Amino acid sequence: MSQLQGVPPRPPRLFPAAQILSGEIRLDGYPFRHIAVHGGGHVSTAAIDLVLSAVEMLDPVGWDLVNITDHDTLHYVAFLRVRT
């Protein structure tokens, strides 16, 4: 998909859990209501812990867990919605 001239790029909707936990990614003022957080290929129990830790960190700032899924044993993705 090519970028239209003069139109700013859309912000991403998929974020690595590790970057949320480290504070590298902050979602204050994020313009969309739904995001996805992924574990980034960490193995099984560590991956789900990493993703859910990011979900718990986002809860107090207004994000609710909608669903979580495993693409395979290495990749977990959580889907979140901002409270309105």
C-alpha positions in Angstrom: 0.0 0.0 0.0 1.6 3.3 -1.1 1.5 6.4 1.0 -0.6 9.3 -0.4 1.4 12.4 -1.0 0.7 15.0 1.8 -1.2 12.5 4.0 0.6 11.5 7.2 1.2 7.8 7.8 -1.2 6.0 10.1 0.1 5.1 13.5 0.8 1.3 14.0 -1.8 -0.9 15.7 0.6 -3.8 16.6 3.1 -3.2 19.4 5.8 -5.5 21.0 5.0 -6.2 24.7 8.7 -5.8 25.7 8.7 -2.2 24.4 5.5 -1.3 26.3 7.0 -2.8 29.5 10.3 -0.9 29.0 8.5 2.4 28.5 9.9 2.7 25.0 6.3 2.8 23.7 3.7 5.0 25.4 0.1 5.1 24.2 -0.9 8.4 25.8 -3.0 10.3 23.2 -3.0 7.3 20.8 -5.7 8.1 18.2 -7.3 4.7 17.8 -9.5 2.7 20.1 -8.1 -0.8 19.4 -4.5 -2.2 19.4 -2.7 -5.5 19.4 0.3 -6.5 21.6 2.5 -9.4 20.7 5.1 -11.4 22.5 7.6 -11.2 19.7 8.6 -14.9 19.4 9.5 -15.6 23.0 8.9 -19.2 24.0 5.5 -20.4 25.3 5.2 -19.6 29.1 7.5 -16.6 28.8 5.6 -15.3 25.8 2.2 -15.4 27.5 3.7 -13.8 30.6 5.3 -11.0 28.6 2.1 -10.3 26.7 -0.1 -10.4 29.8 2.3 -8.2 31.7 2.0 -5.6 29.0 -1.8 -5.9 29.2 -1.7 -5.4 33.0 0.5 -2.3 32.5 -1.9 -0.8 30.0 -5.0 -1.5 32.2 -4.6 1.4 34.6 -4.1 3.8 31.7 -7.4 2.9 30.1 -6.9 -0.2 27.9 -9.1 -3.3 28.3 -8.2 -6.8 27.1 -10.6 -8.0 24.4 -9.0 -11.3 23.4 -5.7 -13.1 23.4 -4.7 -15.8 20.9 -1.7 -17.9 20.1 -0.6 -18.0 16.5 1.6 -20.9 17.4 3.6 -21.8 20.6 6.0 -19.0 19.9 3.7 -16.1 19.1 0.9 -14.7 21.3 -1.1 -11.6 20.5 -3.4 -9.7 22.8 -6.1 -7.4 21.4 -7.0 -4.4 23.5 -9.6 -1.6 23.4 -9.3 1.8 25.0 -12.1 2.7 27.5 -14.3 5.6 26.5 
